[in-house]
């Protein structure tokens, strides 16, 4: 419940969630349908991302995970 509350405190709307799912999909982490709804497949993809970056694999977004996901996408724009 604490992880879910912390994720909710980030204030991510449906479009931001879609962006995150799109990024997870681009990384080959298979988040399932890109619809802005974090289901079990999305949670598994988030855990995979966190594990790959030596973060605690909670399956929930926190500020560090969100920044790492989105910063990676922004850095790729320059390529």
Secondary structure, 3 states (H helix, E strand, C coil): CHHHHHHHHCCCCHHHHHHHHHHHHHCCCCCCCCCCCCCHHHHHHHHHHHHHCCCCCCCCCCHHHHHHHHHHHHHHHCC
